[in-house]
Every structure is written in structure tokens, then in C-alpha cells.
Amino acid sequence: MKFLRVLQLVLIPCLVFLSHGNLNAQDESAARLEVHPADQAAASTNSEYRVHLRLRTASLNRFSPLSTAALPSLPTLRTQKLMSTATADATIAAVPPPGFYPADLSSPFGGPVVMSAQSHPVYVDCASTCWGNPAAFLNNLGKSTFIHVADQYVGMTTDNRYTLGRVASISYPILTVLSDNDILQIVHSAASTMGTGYGHIYHIFLPKGVDECFVGTTECYSPDNLSTFAFCAYHGSVTYSDIGHVLFTVEPYQNVIGCSMLQPSPNGALVDSTSSVLGHETFETITDPDPPTGWIAVSSNGVFGEEIGDLCPGVDVSAPYFEDPISVLNGQKYEIQPMYSNTYHACSFAP
């Protein structure tokens, strides 16, 4: 994982379209969205744009500069924290096997967290079944005990704080490769309709065969091009001049080598691959909505800057598939990754 400060360009007019099918009956109640000129304009004039990537492999360049000049530079913070690593590690109590991971989460900048929110799946150019059933997973996650692993970071323990909100579908003219500017247009369209602020999280689902790259970089979701295939998904936040602050995750098609779940799994490769990555990004949005101002690892050089999900990847970085434990959420089995708990100094499915 790493933080990425990205350049933004106005969208190049889309001339080539990819067809991914029509919505089916189960999506009839979804809000139908369109991208208008106002959404395009807002995407190119935003501020405070931050993202955090789920990298598909380890990265030697894990520590990119922070997103905002007002914060200390990451190398400076890294040096300060490494000086106190020995003292910090000595205070971490041992836990039973399989042991603890060498970095509890801290909030060095005291940034906001998400104490309650509605999650809004936004399906781009395909029915919800193209990704399994993300809405059902989000509903089950919000009603599970697993979601309470986040309680220790947000300071609340009540049930039903993270609920399934409105579902939306959107038709978007897609070039063979989308940019993050395209994503910001879609996010603006959804948030203009369904709400802004820390009480809403928009999950943008991209259909099979669609790549996405950050403008001006070679950081891409591109399973068809391994030389640029850097990440599986990401979460972020952006402040638009007209509607304000918006939280979002981007969920490309996960059932590809490099992002998918090793089989067999309880619900098959499509559902569990989608669900594990969606859970990862949802937890990280809750605990670090404006990366990296929230809860991140700062006490260990090897995982410096990682978030609640990064410390528990469930994969050997040399392996082509993720392999996670089986957990029960609201009565439904999923193969999904656990999240890091400061309480246990380890990865956990329980608060």
C-alpha cells in the first residue's frame, strides 16, 4: 500500500464504448445516474483529493509523499517514529500463536474517523450480479460482530452504525482505460444525488475488462498489462467546490489473477473475491477516511504507513491468489480477510 498524490486532467471525450449488459430485475429499484457537464467540471476543480491503494504485491516505494503540503513530509515523520520504535515495541504484550504483527495502529495527525455511515454501491455499466452481490455483503458486514473491530478506533460500540444505503447504477462511456478523473465524475454524480460528508461511503464498481490508471502515472488496475498492474482497489476522499466532502472506494473487477480468492471458497471466486476486497476498503475508509490523517502504522519500518487492512493481507506476496480465513457475517459464510486489532495486537474477526 502507499499514498498517492495524483495529477488531475479534464476528461478526454470518450469515443469508444464497451458494452457490459443491462440491469436485471433485482436492480430495478436502483437509482439511475448520469454524468452531466457539472460532474465533469467538478472533477477537474476539486481540492483535498487523497487516495490509498491496495497494492497487489509488496512495493519498495511504499512511502510516497503525503497528500497535503500542510502535513509533515512522510520521510520526516518516518525518521521521527523510527527513533522511538524500540520503546514503542517494548510496550506491546505478547499474544498467543500465531503471534502479533509488529505495528499497532496510531493516529499521529488526529484526523477524522467515520463513526456511522451508509454504504452506497454504484454499479457502472453492469448489473449487480456482475460482481456477485456486493449489497448483500455490505448489509451482512454492517450487522456482524466483525464490523465492531473498528470500534476501538472510532470510539463507539453501538450496533447498526454502518448500514446499506441507496443502490445506484450508472451508464458511463468507457474507453479501454478509465482514469481517476472519470471516477471523480461518477462519484460526484452519485454524491450529488445521495448525500455528502462522513455519513456516506460510495463504492464504485467497475465491470470486467475495464482498466483504470491514475493520470500522469503508471499506477493502474490492469490485469491485462502486468507491467502497470499495481493495485486491486483503493479508497479515498475528495472535496468538491459545489457539494463538499465525499468518501469513496473504487472496486475494479476482482476475480482476476493477482486480486482473486484461492478456491474453493464458500460463495465461489466472484463473490468472495469481491467481498474480501470490499471489506478491506470499507474498514480502511472507516478508520482512515482522509488518508493518511487517520489510523496508520507508524511504529515499524517494514509496514510503515499501512492501514487496518494492509496489516492482514492474507497472502504471500509471491502468490497469485489471496487466501483468507472463513468467517460468518450475519449468518452467512465468507472467505474474507481479518482486520488489525490494537486490542489483540493481531489480526482479528472479533472486537
N, C-alpha and C positions, 0 to 999 in steps of 0.2 A: 504494500500500500504506500501511497505517497500523496502529498498535497500538490495541487497543480494550479498555477496561475496561468490562465489562458487568455489569449488574444481573442477579440470578437470582431467579426466582419458581418456586413449586411448580407443576407441570404442571396446567393446566386439564383436567379429564376430557375425553377425546376421544369425541365422539358421532357425528361424520361420518367415514365411511371412503372411501378411494379404492382401487379395485382395479387392480393392475398386473400380474396374471398370476402363474402358478405357476412354480416352479423346473423346469427341464428336466433331461434325463438327465446333462448334464455337471456339474450342480451337486449330484448325489446324494450325493457324499462330503462336502459342506459341513456344518459343524457347524450345527445348528438351535438358534437362540437365541430366548429370550422375555424381555420386560421384566417384572420382578416388582416388588412393592412395595418390596423392598430397593433396587432400582435407582432407583426414583423418589425414595426418601428420600435416597439417596447423592447424587443430582444436586442436591438442594436444600441440602445441607450440606457442599459441597466447599470447598476452600481453594486458594490459589495457582492460580487459573484465568487462563490467558493465551492470547490468540489473535493471529494476524497474518493479515490479509486480502490476497487477491489482488484488488485493485480492477480493475474493467473499464475505467476511464478515469482520467485524471490527477485529482488532488484538491488543491485549495488548502489543505485542512485535513489535510495529510499527517501532521503531527506531533501526535498525541494524547498525553495524559499516559501515563507508563509504568504498568505494571500493578500495581506494588508500591510502597507508600509508602517502603519501606526503601531503594529506589534513588533516586538524584538525579532531580529532575524533568527531563523531556526538554528544556524550554526552557533550563534551566541547562546541561545537557550540550551543547546546541546552541551556546550562546554560547561556551562554553569551546573547543569544537572549531573554530568559525569563526575564532577569534582565531589559530589556528595553521594555517589552511588553506593560506596561501601557502607556508609552509615545507614542509608535507607534500606538496603538489602538485609542488614543485620536485624532489623526490626520485624521482618516477615517471619511468622511462625511456620514451622513445617506442618504439612498436611499428609494424610495417608496416601499411599500409592493410588494413582500414577504420579503423584507429586505435584508441585506447583510450578507455575510459569514465572520467569524471573522479572516480572514487572507488573505491579499493581497499577491501576489507572489513577491519574491525578488530574486536577483541573487548574493548571498553572495560571490561566488567564481569567478564570472565574466566569466564563461565558455562559449563555443561557442553556437550559435543557428543556425538553418537551415533557411537561407533567401530564398532559392529556391531549389527545388528538383524534381526528377522524382520518382514516386512510382512504384515499380515492384511487382505485385502479383506473387508468386511462389506456384503452386498447387502441393501438394505431393500426388501421387498415386490416383488421382481422378480428374474428370472434374471440371471446374469452377462452374458448376451448383450444385455441392455438397455443396457449401457454399452460394448459391443464385447467385449473380452476383457482386462480390467484385470490379471488374474492372469498372463497370458502376458507383458504388458508389464513388470510388476514383475520377473518371472523374467529376462527378457531384459536389463532395466536392470541388475540385480544381477550379471549375468555379462559385462557390457560393459566396454570401456575408459572409456566416458563416466562411469561412476559414480566413477572414480578422480579426477575433477576435485575431489571432496570431500576427497581425501587430505591436501592441503596445509592444510586447516582442522582436521582431526581427528587428524593426526599418525600415521597408519597407512597402509601401502601394500599390504598383503596382499590377495589375491583372495578372492572369495566371503564377504565380510563382511556383505553386505546381501542376504538371501535371502527367498524367498517362504515364508511360514509357513502356518498353517492358514487355510482359507477358511471364512467363515460366512455364513449367511443369517438374516434376522430378519423376522418379521411384526410390523408396528407400526401401531397405529391412527392414521391420519393425518388431521388437519384440513387444510383447503386451504393453511394456512401452518403450518409447524413453527417452533418456537423453538429457541434454543440449549440450553434446558433439556431438550427432547426428545432432542437429540443427546447430551447428557451422560448421559442414561439408557441410550441404546443403547451408548455407549462403555463404561459401567460393566458392562452385561450381558456384552459381549464380553471385556473385560479380566478379569472375574471367572472366566471360563472358560479363557482362553488365556494369561494372564500379564500382569504389570505391569512397570514400570521402563523404563529406557532401551534395553532389548533388544527391545522390541516397539513397532510402529507400527500403529495401527488406521486403516484408510481406510474411511470411512463413505460409501457410495454411495446417493444419493437418486434416486428414479425420476423420469422425465419428468413434468412438470406439477406438481411439488411445490416450493413456495417455502419459503424459510427466512429468518427475521428474528431479530436479537438483541433480547432482551427490553428494553423501555424505549427503543428507538431506532428510526430509520427506515433502518438499515443492513440491507439484505436482498439475497438472491438472489431476484429477482422479475422474470424476463424478460417476464412478462405485465403488469407495472406499472413502467414506466420511471422514474417519479418516485422510486421507492425502490430501483431496481436498482443496487446499489453494488458488488457483488463477484461473482466467479465461483467462488471456493473459498477455503478457509483452512486453516491448521494451528494447532495449539495444544497445550497440556498442562494437566493438572488433577491435583490431589491429593485423593483421596477419603479420608475418615476411616477407612474399613474396609479398603480394598485397596491404598492408597498411590498412587504417582505413575503417570500414564498419558499417553502421547503419542498424538496422533490427527490425522488430516486429515479434512476434510469435502468431499466431491466431489459437488455437485449435478450435474444433467444438463447436459453441456457443449455439446451440439450445438444451441445456440441463438444467435441473432444477439447479438453482444456478447462471447461466450466461445468460439465455434467457430472451426475452422480453414478458411482460404480454400481452395477446391477448384480443381483436383484435388490430391489428396494420395495417398501410396502405399496407404493402407488405407481411404480414404474418410473422410467427415466425422466419423462417430461414433467410430471407433477412434482416429484421430489427434487429434481434439479432446479426448477423454478422456485419452489418453496424455500429451499435452503438459502439460496442467494437473496431472495426477497426478505427472509427473516434477518439475515445478516445486515442488509441495508436499512431495514426498519429499526433495529436496535441501535445502529450507529446514528441514525437520524435523531432518535430519542435522546441519546446521551451526548452527541456532539453535532447539533443541528447546523452550526455555522463553523465548519472545520477550519482550523484546528483550535477553536476557542473553548471547547468543552472538555470532556474526559478523554485523555490520551495517555499513553505510556511514556513516562519521562525518566524512569529510574534504571533503565537498562539500554545500553548502546545497541544491542542486537535487534531490539524491537522498538526502538525509539520512534515516537510519533504514531504508533499503531493505536487502533480503536478497539472497542469492546469485542467486535467480531474478528478482528485481524489476529488476535492472540490465540484463537481457537479454530484454525483453518480446516482441520480435519483432512489434511492432505500432505503427502510427501511432495515437495515442490518439483520433484523429478517425475512424478506420476501424471498420467494424462487425465485422471478422473479424481473427483472428490470422494472421500469415503467417510461418512459421518455415522454417529450412533442413531439408533431408532428411539424416538420419543413419542409420547402420547399427548396430543394437544386437544383438549375439549372432547376426549373420547376417540380421536382419530389418530392413527399411527402415521408418522412421517419419518423419513431419514433426513435429518437436518443437523446443522452444526450447533453445538452449545455456545454459550456466551461467557465472557470472562467475569468472574465474581471476585471483587476485593474481599468479600466476607470469607471465602474459602481459599483465596489466593490460587485459584484454579478455574478451569472451565466447568460450567455447571448448567443444568437444566432446571435447577430449583433455587428459589431465593434464600 
